[in-house]
Amino acid sequence: VTYLNSMKLTRILTYLFFTSIVFNSCTKEEDNKNVTGTTSPSDPRNVFIGTWVSNEDSQVFGTTTYSVDIIAHSSITNRIVVSNFYNLGFQASNCQMEVSGNSITIFQQNLSGYDVVGSGTLVNSSTINLSYTTNDGAGTDNVSTVYTKTN
């Protein structure tokens, strides 16, 4: 009888042990916003990460204001990714930019049929200035924009 009770107790304790491990290893969604792999507080790209408002002057579209999101590239440590670049949509345009100190390079890439190239500067922790050229095959658009950080 004692042997059976001891086995039951062992099973219950084992179950409780593994259950506590599973629940303690879970992370709340708001605690896991860093989906890009950037975990170091000293990562120089951290100043770029967030939501920004773009105030853009385009030769083709005139002056427009829209939102962009910036995240750190998941595997290239000197690169950031801007969603909704050139107001092409959050799903359609993820512009990759290389950063070095305060300098930003928009290297040649194609976003939703637009060839894009340009450069910029991180002015301070809440302002980015960019100048770039787009070409959709029918013509060129010279663009200057100021990103202002909202969070």
Disulfide bonds with the S-S distance in Angstrom:
none
